[in-house]
Amino acid sequence: MAEAVANVARRINATVEEGKESLDLSNCKLVSFPDGVFKVLRSVTENIHLITLADNEMKALSSKFFTTFTQLRELELQGNVLTKLPDAVGEMEHLTSINLANNKFSIFPEKLTEIATLERINLEGNDITEIPMEKLSAMPALKWLNIKSNPLDTDTLSAVQSPHKFDILSTAEA
């Protein structure tokens, strides 16, 4: 555990000291985003455009995460045990890509459809049965949606096979 904490601290310090645009906390055995990190990164949150929290054991992300990192363009959350996202995710004004592959979502996180800048959504390998195709079709920037390896219901499968203005990767390829 101490080694994991030290690893997180090293990566955060490097981000602050080097003024990096990205924060990589992948493979750190995190179960949540450490509260102390908000304080340490306070001076650089506006500069951070990419956060990678992949391959941890995260069960949830707080609203504070999304209200703190307001300039995020990309968020990598694959390989966790997330089941939902806080409503605050819908207020991300710059987010273009979110990777939620291989988590535990059983319901499509509909707040994502409120992000006008979102171009790429990866939800491969979750437990989602329904996709809000109408809301997704209304998203102005959406170019790519990956819903492979989800137990989609029959209605969703037929909706997915219709032509859309964005690419859909699914296991229901015709």
Order of alpha helices (4+ residues) and beta strands (2+ residues): alpha-beta-alpha-beta-alpha-beta-beta-beta-alpha-beta-alpha-beta
